[in-house]
Amino acid sequence: MPDRQWVYRPSNDETQHVDLLRQFLEEARKVLDVAMPDTFLGRKTYEPFPKEEAQ
């Protein structure tokens, strides 16, 4: 049996596809780094003014 080393070289289409996937993954990481939006549910957005005593 001959001692051969096989070298796989991706085609141009495969290289473009991998580059496109890398771009998508980079954009996805950026989106996931952004904090989740606040929906204000269950959170007070203001403190009511204290009630004045009637005179």
Stockholm file with secondary structure:
# STOCKHOLM 1.0

chainA/1-55         MPDRQWVYRPSNDETQHVDLLRQFLEEARKVLDVAMPDTFLGRKTYEPFPKEEAQ
#=GR chainA/1-55 SS CCCCCCCCCCCHHHHHHHHHHHHHHHHHHHHHHSCCCCCCTTCCSSCCCCCCCCC
#=GC SS_cons        CCCCCCCCCCCHHHHHHHHHHHHHHHHHHHHHHSCCCCCCTTCCSSCCCCCCCCC
//
